[in-house]
């Protein structure tokens, strides 16, 4: 049989104690046991030799008619005469009422406190109660306090989460609006004559390897066809856009926005020239000879 090792880890026990020491459990222990009495969140009664005396807030003790511990008695670990039996139960009731009223006053506005308020009213005649009736009303009030406190905390978290979600949604909408505005600005710039020519120069070079000489031919060709106007429509045949596609719907093979986006039209036009003529200069030569390409 192996002896007990002194350096065994104690993490599990410590963690268990911490788990049992939640605010709700502390409230339950404080209100249901006579070892400590809670008033407005502060401990006011302490057990000494099986009796109860006020230890931390003498003013409350006087209001409840509970004897207070003198400084010398506290220092010496002794206590003055204290409460017993029914008197102790009534002091417990008074403290329970005080705590319950604090919970009601500080509860989330969306939390229903009606039931707890009824329990407070029922316990308010504690000076005339004793025995089982008093104990029962204290117990039901404590249970209601715990329920309201938990519901209030839950609603507080929901409110915080909802606010955070609303902030995040607003931020996302702002980003989306900014992105849409930037895209619209980019589209508008690209749809100008200068913007369309800049796009064509870049694509002709990067996609087809056509340099400045070829672009000059392309410029001549599309200046003649449309004046680089993405909204151009030939009244005689219906040819559309910068490259004067006939019909204009052919450009949908590049993008559904062919009617409003110069870049889409340019991509289609360059693809058409490459496939039909090889280079812009060949297309321009054909246009000069035949008045179309």
QUILINZI-V742663 format. One line per field, one symbol per residue. phi: phi as a letter, one per 40 degrees, with the letter a starting at -180 (. if undefined). psi: psi as a letter, one per 30 degrees, with the letter a starting at -180 (. if undefined). A space follows every 10 residues. Layout:
BEGIN
phi = ???
psi = ???
END
This chain:
BEGIN
phi = .cccccbccb dccccccccc bcdccccccc ccbccabbbf gbcbbbcbgg bbbcbbbdcc dcccgbdbcc ccccccgbbc dbcafccccc cccccccccc cccccbcddc ccbdcccccc cccccdccba gccccccccc cccccccccc cccccdcccc cccccccccc cccccccccc cccccccccc cccccccccc dccccccbgc cccccccccc cccccaggcc bcbcccbgdb gdcfcbcccd ccccaccdcb bccccccccc ccccccbgad cccccccccb gaa
psi = kklkkfgkkg eeeeeeeeef hleeeeeeee fflgekkkjg fkkfkkkjhf lklkffieee eeefgkklkl eeeeefglll kallbeeeee eeeeeeeeee eeeeeglkff kjgeeeeeee eeffgfffll beeeeeeeee eeeeeeeeee eeeeeeeeee eeeeeeeeee eeeeeeeeee eeeeeeeeef fleeeeeeee eeeeeeffgk aeeeeeeeee efeeefghjf gkkjfefgkk aefhkjlffe fffekfgfff jeeeeeeeee eeeeeefele eeeeeeeeef gl.
END
